[in-house]
């Protein structure tokens, strides 16, 4: 175990320390502190914990399901959270302890290269590197798995294979494969190769885990073995440019209309709530429109984008309007909380703290409409 992994019980869990229950709780907490929403996996498996009976009913979907806001783990990665209390309940001594930890890649801002090493016959040449023709005269002797195909793709681009990238978090899987973790580029919504994603495989036995999917957290154990970090890097590096280009080429980038909601105005629900908070006063809604739009625009970026600062600025402005009598505090607080929940799902406690702090600071400086406080 490296010195870095001795820092806390959470990091010890990545290399197998502590009891089974404590290790999984520590792993979930470690991920959450990094801003990676987590959800339970089924006992001894790498798949999400099962839905409740109601959610297993034919035709039922996650859309509008009451289980998610009520803190149940139904619907897999869509239930992922950063809430410490919920994490303690799921993995601690409370209800339904789960031995595995999944990370929702999209909300976490992660792009994970999933390299497999399955023993399988070679597919047709057209499937080895999707979109790249391999002439019949090229000898494919020795090509056996995803490590080889991603290595060939990297060599064609004059780049290093992700499997050999020591500068980013890499996790060995029990089956002999490798998960190579990267941070997504700002403003890009990468899609998984499977599940609700629409991209093709990056290469034969090389898939992508991003929006619409999840990845097994390092330290998770199954009967086949442990997901074990490789090397010393414990942080994902920024996705290399050549890989970003390949992901876009193979259809892993969502269309622009799906990636970024308009930043010109906040979502309708937030605008309606602000208007209600001001009793229909157009001036109050207009004063908040710009700062709310700045917060809403952060939805296009899974992490970062100065979200905390923008939410604090919006709360501060709202506090000034509350102090001046232009908004009701309760309704303003509700409007900010609803918007924050849309933009950063699963971060309710963090957003609540920012909102209350910003409102309190703003209330010390009443904001007159059309002028300075």
C-alpha positions, 0 to 999 in steps of 0.5 A: 500500500502506498503512502497516499493510500494510508491517508484515510480509511476511504483511501485504504478501502481502495487497496482492500483494507478494513472490514467488508462493510466498512470498506464499501462505506469508505469507498462510497464516501471517498467517491462522493468527496471527489464529486462522483455520485454513487449508487449501490451494486447488488451483493457480490455483483457488478450490476446495480442493486435491484428495484423495489417491487413497484419499480419492477412492474411492466412499463414502469420507468424512472421518469416521475418515480417517487423512489428517487426523491425519497432516497431509494436506490431503484433505477441504478445509476439514476439514483446516484447521490452525494448526500452523506446521510443517504450514503450512510444509510445505504452502506452503513449499519442501516437498511440494505447494506450493499457490498459494491459501489457504482459511480454515475459517470455522467453526473460525475463528469467522467469518461471511462475507457473500458478495456476487456480481455475476453477470450473470443474469436476475432470478429470481421475486420470492419468491427475491429476499429469501427469506421477504420478500414483494415486491408485484407493484406494486413496480418492480424496474427496475435490480435486477441483482445481490447488491449491490442485493439486500443493499442493499434488505434493509439499507434495509428494516431501517434499516441500512447495507449490509455492502458499505459497512461500512468498519469490517470486513474487505472483500475484492473478488473477481476476478469483481467480487463482495465478501466481507464478513468478520465475527466470530461472536457468542459461543455462536452456530454459524452455518451456511453457505448451501451445502455442509454448511450448511442455510441459504438464501441471505440474498438473491439472489446473497448467500450465507453462509460460516460453519460447514460452509464456507470462504472464500478468504483475501485475497491469494490469486491465480487466473488471473482476478485477486486477492482484494484487501482494500478500504479500510483495515480488516484485522480482522473486526468483530462481526456486526451485530445486524440481520444476526444476526437475518436469518441466524437468520430464513433458517435459518443458525443451528444448532439449540441441541442441535447448538451447545453440548455439555453443560458439566455433564461433560467428553466421555466419552473425557476422563472415561475417560482421567482415570479410567484416569490415576488407576487408577480412583480416583473422587476424582481424576476428581472433582477434575478433572471441573469444570475439564475440563467448563469446557474442554469447554464451549469447544467451543460457541465457535469462538474466545475463551471463555477457552479458554487459561486454562481449559485451563491451569487444568485442567492445573494441577489435574492437575499437583497431583494428579500430584504428590500421587500421585493421577494418572500424569502421562503419562496425565493429559497424554494426557487433556488433549491429547485433550480439547483436540484435540476442543475446538480442532482444529488447534491441537495445538502451542499446546495442548501448550505450555499443558498442559505449562506448567500441569502443571509449575506444578501439580506444584510444589504437590501437591493432596490430595484433599478439601483444599488443597495 
